[in-house]
Amino acid sequence: MTSTKIYAGIISALIAAGILSGCADSNDISETEVNTSAATDIVSENNGSEEIVFSHKSGFYKDNFQLEITCPDPKAKIYYTTDGSIPYEASTLYSKPISLKNRTNEPNVLSAKTGISVGENYTPREKVTKANVIRAVAVYEDGSTSEILDGTYFVGIDREKEYGNVPVISIITDSGNLFDYETGIYVMGATYDNWIAEDENNKRLEGWQSEGNYTNRGREWERPVSFEFIAADGSIGFSQDMGVRIMGAASRNAPQKSMRFIAREEYGSKSVGYEIIPDNIRSDGEGKVEKYKSFLLRNGGNDCDFAKIRDPLLQECVSVRRFDTQQFTPCVAFINGEYWGMYTIAEDYSDNYIENNYGIDNNNVIMIKCGEIEEGEESDISYYDEMFDFIVGNDMSVPANYEKACEMLDMGSYIDYAAFNLYIYNEDSFLKDNNWRMWRVRTPDESIAAADGKWRMMVYDTDFSSGIYSGGSNYNADNISEYLKPGKGNPDDVPEEVNRSPADMFRALYANESFKKELVLTMCDMRNYDFKSSDVAHRIVELYEVYGKLVPPTFMRFGPEWVTYDAKNHYEQQINNLAVFVDGRYNSMPDVMKKAFGLGGCYNAEISCSDSTKGTVKINNTLLDLDEPVSGKYFADYPVSITAVPNEGESFKEWVFTGCELSSAVSPEAEIVITGDFTIQAVFE
């Protein structure tokens, strides 16, 4: 197999590390028909009496073994299933230990199904890895039952060799919940056939434009599952009954679908009290996120057939910015014991997310998604309409108007958000009236900084960006100018009937010189520090070390067909393409900005401090890590704000500088007037 030739100027670190050269048909329900109503009845009669016990915990086992199921009540009868269906009195009666072994050579069942994606009926050519799934229930003499007990057993599978240092997820559910023609949420099903029957021309649409069971939304299309989280060290992180929905937009048509998991009291617990995403720091900085109401398993969205790391990588680069970002961790999933590929676990935005990240009562949260209320009351849309109408309906070049706009909108959050989307060349962003969210509290609370009643931005689904469909080659494209022209009007690919187009609000704000200045400086800072080419390339290497083992087998499981002939090489090429864009964007952004914003001279800057153990420096709104001097580029059009930040017990002495003018050499806060290439150092004592 030939390895991809790596673009020399961007990720030579990949070659040095030796990574890229050798890294790693039926729509029927399951074969076991289940009387769902009977199963539901027997579970509803559970009175919480003596519970059953498995002799082995879920996890990975080297050798075959016998699983024993016991119950303290000797008169109870134990029934079990091995296909994920709910056990009841017509299921297999437990009479002797169950022999568990490596099931991989057994026929594929769920992974052999078609009808889950319009235009794509790919099924894996090989037998997929399989685990043993056991669900058991005890039925007592009085007709009551125990809780259903679930277990997942991987026998003869080397977890570390196959999956590296990532958690393994076991999703257990009656297969009809996912694959039933009428009610299964994972299939095209009746919804697709009815949609075609309504208009034969629908067949001409592309797959991602089609409707199916999997495009249905809301509580009606949520299904119960048992969710087991097996940590990287083999321990059980948590095991809990939850609800699952299909999530995403166009990617719902992908064979490997993204899923949202929701904890509810009716399933057993209203939240997951486990640190699902390691080192996930709250948005307010007050410790780690310790519980989740819901979370996502993302297939990569637009990036699902490409690098799969775009969203995690790009959001991580700007995680310290003044907007909310999602945190991520990779995993491998199984459904009813069948291998379901690698996913990325991601935070799920909701009113509970705000409560868990800011300590704000979730009942006081309003969240807008693409112009519609997502959390809150329908009448809360008036808060957004009021802000939008004021900004678009008034001249923002007038300082008083802009000041009032800043009282409604956290302008720092908005400017960071706009700069980020423009920098990564996001082609499916708020400027196209898609994939945007903002939130605020209904009633301000002075005790919490973020509960001031201003709208704040939330980043998600950035996959349609960074050269995904151009092989990374569009890094030098000017995607900014079209949104800076005065006047109203949606972009060409956004319908004119879009109400309150976000692009109009951006154009209105851009008329203000303070807004333009901060936007330009923020984009310079993002280019210089958040997306410093060598740093991002290093992070790509780190992500590839994990994803490079997990993604090619996922392609072999889900396709597309043309990728499976050389999945490893295809993935290396996609990683390379992303790296090409990152490096190219870093180098070309000054020219792109100069043209789009009509700027003058661009000069090199070097910032340092005399002793990084005594303090650091803040440039504009960016706090720097100055273990070593950092470099960047700035335009002479706007002065650069600089602040010395001494550590506790230390003090600032002076600025030492060349090639620029400084408002004060001894004040910790100063403005740099750029006259050419310059250096500046903060001296601490």
HUWO-V437940 format. One record per backbone hydrogen bond with DSSP energy under -1.0 kcal/mol. NH is the residue of the N-H (numbers start at 1). CO is the residue of the C=O. E is the energy in kcal/mol with one decimal. If there is no record, write none. Layout:
NH&CO&E, NH&CO&E
//
This chain:
10&7&-1.5, 11&7&-1.3, 14&11&-1.6, 16&12&-2.6, 17&13&-2.1, 18&15&-1.3, 19&14&-2.3, 22&19&-1.2, 36&34&-1.5, 39&35&-2.4, 40&36&-2.6, 41&37&-2.4, 42&38&-2.3, 43&39&-1.8, 44&40&-2.2, 46&43&-1.9, 53&70&-2.4, 55&68&-2.1, 59&152&-2.2, 61&154&-3.6, 65&100&-1.7, 67&98&-3.1, 70&53&-2.4, 76&73&-1.5, 77&139&-2.5, 79&137&-2.7, 80&92&-2.4, 81&135&-2.2, 91&88&-2.4, 92&80&-1.2, 94&78&-3.5, 98&67&-2.7, 100&65&-2.9, 106&103&-2.4, 113&110&-1.5, 120&117&-1.5, 131&337&-2.8, 132&153&-2.9, 134&151&-2.6, 135&81&-2.0, 136&149&-2.5, 137&79&-2.3, 139&77&-3.3, 140&144&-2.9, 143&140&-2.2, 146&138&-2.1, 149&136&-2.8, 151&134&-2.0, 153&132&-2.9, 154&59&-2.9, 156&61&-3.0, 159&157&-1.1, 162&158&-2.6, 163&159&-3.2, 164&160&-1.6, 168&230&-2.7, 169&332&-3.5, 170&228&-2.6, 171&334&-3.0, 172&226&-2.7, 177&174&-2.1, 178&175&-1.2, 179&175&-3.0, 180&176&-1.7, 184&180&-2.0, 185&177&-2.0, 186&178&-2.4, 188&115&-2.9, 190&181&-2.5, 192&188&-1.5, 193&189&-1.7, 194&190&-2.7, 195&191&-1.9, 196&192&-2.4, 197&193&-2.3, 198&194&-1.6, 199&195&-1.0, 202&199&-2.0, 203&200&-1.6, 204&201&-1.7, 205&202&-1.4, 209&206&-1.6, 210&207&-1.5, 213&188&-2.1, 214&187&-1.1, 215&212&-2.0, 216&213&-1.4, 221&218&-1.8, 222&219&-1.6, 223&244&-2.4, 225&242&-2.7, 226&172&-2.9, 227&240&-2.8, 228&170&-2.6, 229&238&-2.9, 230&168&-2.7, 231&235&-2.6, 234&231&-2.2, 237&229&-2.7, 240&227&-2.6, 242&225&-2.7, 243&262&-2.6, 244&223&-2.4, 245&260&-2.1, 247&258&-1.9, 252&249&-1.6, 253&250&-1.7, 254&251&-1.5, 259&297&-2.3, 260&245&-2.9, 261&295&-2.8, 262&243&-2.6, 263&293&-3.0, 267&264&-1.3, 269&264&-1.1, 272&292&-3.0, 274&272&-1.4, 276&274&-2.1, 280&277&-1.2, 281&279&-1.1, 282&287&-2.9, 284&357&-1.6, 285&282&-1.7, 287&285&-1.4, 289&280&-3.1, 292&272&-1.9, 295&261&-1.7, 296&346&-2.8, 297&259&-2.9, 298&344&-2.9, 303&300&-2.4, 304&301&-2.1, 306&303&-1.6, 308&303&-1.0, 313&309&-2.8, 314&310&-3.1, 315&311&-2.3, 316&312&-1.9, 317&313&-1.8, 319&316&-1.4, 321&318&-1.9, 324&457&-2.2, 329&345&-1.7, 331&343&-2.6, 332&167&-1.9, 333&341&-2.8, 334&169&-2.1, 335&338&-2.5, 336&171&-3.1, 338&335&-2.3, 339&129&-2.1, 340&333&-3.2, 343&331&-2.2, 344&298&-1.9, 345&329&-3.1, 346&296&-2.1, 347&327&-1.4, 354&350&-1.7, 355&351&-1.9, 356&352&-2.8, 357&353&-1.8, 358&354&-2.3, 359&355&-1.8, 364&361&-2.3, 365&362&-1.3, 366&440&-2.9, 367&375&-2.4, 368&438&-2.9, 369&372&-2.9, 370&436&-2.2, 372&369&-1.6, 374&367&-3.4, 375&367&-1.7, 380&377&-2.1, 381&378&-1.5, 382&379&-1.8, 383&380&-1.6, 385&381&-2.7, 386&382&-2.4, 387&383&-1.5, 388&384&-2.9, 389&385&-2.9, 390&386&-1.8, 391&387&-2.4, 392&388&-2.8, 393&389&-2.0, 398&395&-1.4, 402&398&-2.1, 403&399&-2.6, 404&400&-1.8, 405&401&-2.2, 406&402&-2.1, 408&405&-1.0, 409&405&-2.5, 410&455&-2.5, 411&409&-1.4, 414&410&-2.2, 415&411&-2.9, 416&412&-2.3, 417&413&-2.1, 418&414&-2.7, 419&415&-2.8, 420&416&-2.3, 421&417&-2.1, 422&418&-2.3, 423&419&-2.6, 424&420&-2.3, 426&421&-2.5, 427&464&-2.4, 432&429&-1.7, 433&430&-1.7, 434&429&-2.0, 438&368&-1.8, 439&456&-2.3, 440&366&-1.9, 442&364&-2.2, 445&451&-3.0, 448&445&-1.8, 451&448&-1.6, 455&408&-2.3, 456&439&-2.3, 458&437&-1.8, 459&324&-3.0, 465&463&-2.2, 466&424&-3.0, 468&465&-1.6, 470&467&-1.1, 472&467&-2.2, 473&470&-1.3, 477&474&-1.7, 479&477&-1.1, 483&480&-2.0, 484&481&-1.9, 494&491&-2.2, 498&495&-1.8, 504&501&-1.3, 505&501&-1.1, 506&502&-2.1, 507&503&-2.3, 508&504&-2.3, 509&505&-2.3, 510&506&-2.1, 512&509&-2.1, 516&512&-2.3, 517&513&-2.6, 518&514&-2.3, 519&515&-2.5, 520&516&-2.6, 521&517&-2.5, 522&518&-2.5, 523&519&-2.3, 524&520&-2.0, 525&521&-2.5, 526&522&-2.7, 527&523&-2.2, 528&524&-2.9, 529&525&-2.7, 531&526&-2.8, 536&532&-2.4, 537&533&-2.5, 538&534&-1.9, 539&535&-1.9, 540&536&-2.3, 541&537&-2.1, 542&538&-2.0, 543&539&-2.6, 544&540&-2.8, 545&541&-1.9, 547&543&-3.2, 548&544&-2.5, 551&547&-3.2, 555&551&-2.3, 556&552&-2.1, 557&553&-1.4, 558&554&-2.4, 559&555&-3.0, 563&560&-1.3, 564&560&-1.1, 566&563&-1.6, 570&566&-2.4, 571&567&-2.3, 572&568&-2.2, 573&569&-2.1, 574&570&-1.9, 575&571&-2.3, 576&572&-2.3, 577&573&-2.5, 578&574&-2.0, 579&575&-2.2, 580&576&-2.4, 581&577&-2.0, 582&578&-2.4, 583&579&-2.3, 584&580&-2.7, 585&581&-3.3, 586&582&-1.8, 587&583&-1.9, 588&584&-2.2, 589&585&-2.1, 592&588&-2.2, 593&589&-3.0, 594&590&-2.3, 595&591&-2.0, 596&592&-2.5, 597&593&-2.9, 599&594&-1.5, 603&634&-3.3, 605&632&-2.8, 606&678&-1.5, 607&630&-3.0, 608&680&-1.9, 610&682&-3.0, 614&611&-2.0, 616&645&-2.1, 618&643&-3.0, 619&622&-2.8, 620&641&-2.8, 622&619&-3.3, 624&617&-2.7, 630&607&-2.6, 632&605&-2.0, 634&603&-2.3, 636&601&-2.6, 638&635&-1.1, 640&672&-2.0, 642&670&-2.7, 643&618&-2.4, 644&668&-2.6, 645&616&-2.9, 647&614&-3.2, 650&647&-2.4, 653&683&-3.2, 654&683&-1.1, 655&665&-2.8, 656&681&-2.4, 658&679&-2.2, 661&673&-2.6, 663&671&-1.9, 670&642&-2.7, 672&640&-3.2, 673&661&-3.1, 678&604&-2.5, 679&658&-1.9, 680&606&-2.2, 681&656&-2.6, 682&608&-2.1, 683&654&-2.7, 685&651&-2.9
//
